[in-house]
Amino acid sequence: MNEPEQTILPAEETQTDLKHEARKAYTRALLNIAVFWAISIGLQMIFKQILPKDAPKYVSVLLTFAPMYFIAFPIYLLISRKLPASPPEKHRMHIGQILLAFPCCEFIAIAGNLVGTIINLILFLILGKRTDSTMLLEGVFGEASWAFIIAAVIFAPVVEEIMFRKVLIDRTRKFGELPAILISGVMFGLFHGNFTQFFYAAGLGILFAWIYVRTGKIIHTIALHCLVNFWGSALPLILMQGIDKNVIKEMLVNQNYSVMIENIRQFIPFVLLVIVNWCLALAGLILLIVNRQRITLQPAEKELPKNQRFSAAVCNYGFLILLAACVFEFVYQILFSKQ
């Protein structure tokens, strides 16, 4: 991204005052996300304790997502209303531009997934146990697959885009677009709580954040987010409807790919989807290279000097507390992952 030109600070406002104001804004915005996390995790743990062991799988899925979307999220919106906001100027993004952004998303998703796979492999060699997250695969191809997909394709994009793009960026971008975009993307990746999803989620989060600051319309990133999640969860499920779910889980969850060879004809639609995804990723890489000069940043209302950005955006209680919560999820995933 091209760096914006530095703006001149008002005479009555010193750089120290501005840095303090920026740090306060980041602290409060990130603390509110930590509150959302704490309420969600707390309620999920409570519901898990009272849920009967023989309860249907879809009930378990419902009690996993309901606390997040229907209890924690409204509370998050309520406590975030008091934070001063400075939304970006609104510019229309045409449907063609959204469709052209999708291959870029696929490139970031596949590249990030490869990095996550390598990190998990390294951890496996060191720890002697799998550390990748199987929750997504088990959700998409498990007994309550459609309940999981509805949450992933509809509710998750809306909640996450409002939280990590609309609310967070509106409260921080006036101190500089670059730190606001990076914090939005990185914290979005960390919020997923595992290396399997961190790298591609962070990359997509940065792209979504840049699109939001350039358009000022959260509906655009919600649409892209929905499309990405549909393509990666609902579409594979649709294409695998004719395959025994036990075979799918054996291949994807237990990584026994020999069953794919034994049932190769049934896997043809899935194989074609993989080929299409790699073609889209290649097209996305080309689009990013060709249009790299258009990926620019604009001067902010109260642009922080370069040497103060890290301190204001990262060295604050909100960031550290939310980071600790996310690290807890990473460690929990590693310690309690399946062998």
Rosetta blueprint (number, residue, H / E / L):
1 M L
2 N E
3 E L
4 P L
5 E L
6 Q L
7 T L
8 I L
9 L L
10 P L
11 A L
12 E L
13 E L
14 T L
15 Q H
16 T H
17 D H
18 L H
19 K H
20 H H
21 E H
22 A H
23 R H
24 K H
25 A H
26 Y H
27 T H
28 R H
29 A H
30 L H
31 L H
32 N H
33 I H
34 A H
35 V H
36 F H
37 W H
38 A H
39 I H
40 S H
41 I H
42 G H
43 L H
44 Q H
45 M H
46 I H
47 F H
48 K H
49 Q H
50 I H
51 L L
52 P L
53 K L
54 D L
55 A L
56 P L
57 K H
58 Y H
59 V H
60 S H
61 V H
62 L H
63 L H
64 T H
65 F H
66 A H
67 P H
68 M H
69 Y H
70 F H
71 I H
72 A H
73 F H
74 P H
75 I H
76 Y H
77 L H
78 L H
79 I H
80 S H
81 R L
82 K L
83 L L
84 P L
85 A L
86 S L
87 P L
88 P L
89 E L
90 K L
91 H L
92 R L
93 M L
94 H L
95 I H
96 G H
97 Q H
98 I H
99 L H
100 L H
101 A H
102 F H
103 P H
104 C H
105 C H
106 E H
107 F H
108 I H
109 A H
110 I H
111 A H
112 G H
113 N H
114 L H
115 V H
116 G H
117 T H
118 I H
119 I H
120 N H
121 L H
122 I H
123 L H
124 F H
125 L H
126 I H
127 L H
128 G L
129 K L
130 R L
131 T L
132 D L
133 S L
134 T L
135 M H
136 L H
137 L H
138 E H
139 G H
140 V H
141 F H
142 G L
143 E L
144 A L
145 S H
146 W H
147 A H
148 F H
149 I H
150 I H
151 A H
152 A H
153 V H
154 I H
155 F H
156 A H
157 P H
158 V H
159 V H
160 E H
161 E H
162 I H
163 M H
164 F H
165 R H
166 K H
167 V H
168 L H
169 I H
170 D H
171 R H
172 T H
173 R H
174 K H
175 F H
176 G L
177 E H
178 L H
179 P H
180 A H
181 I H
182 L H
183 I H
184 S H
185 G H
186 V H
187 M H
188 F H
189 G H
190 L H
191 F H
192 H L
193 G L
194 N L
195 F H
196 T H
197 Q H
198 F H
199 F H
200 Y H
201 A H
202 A H
203 G H
204 L H
205 G H
206 I H
207 L H
208 F H
209 A H
210 W H
211 I H
212 Y H
213 V H
214 R H
215 T H
216 G L
217 K L
218 I H
219 I H
220 H H
221 T H
222 I H
223 A H
224 L H
225 H H
226 C H
227 L H
228 V H
229 N H
230 F H
231 W H
232 G H
233 S H
234 A H
235 L H
236 P H
237 L H
238 I H
239 L H
240 M L
241 Q L
242 G L
243 I L
244 D L
245 K H
246 N H
247 V H
248 I H
249 K H
250 E H
251 M H
252 L H
253 V L
254 N L
255 Q L
256 N L
257 Y L
258 S H
259 V H
260 M H
261 I H
262 E H
263 N L
264 I L
265 R L
266 Q L
267 F L
268 I H
269 P H
270 F H
271 V H
272 L H
273 L H
274 V H
275 I H
276 V H
277 N H
278 W H
279 C H
280 L H
281 A H
282 L H
283 A H
284 G H
285 L H
286 I H
287 L H
288 L H
289 I H
290 V H
291 N L
292 R H
293 Q H
294 R H
295 I L
296 T E
297 L L
298 Q L
299 P L
300 A L
301 E L
302 K L
303 E L
304 L L
305 P L
306 K H
307 N H
308 Q H
309 R H
310 F H
311 S H
312 A H
313 A H
314 V H
315 C L
316 N L
317 Y H
318 G H
319 F H
320 L H
321 I H
322 L H
323 L H
324 A H
325 A H
326 C H
327 V H
328 F H
329 E H
330 F H
331 V H
332 Y H
333 Q H
334 I H
335 L H
336 F L
337 S L
338 K L
339 Q L
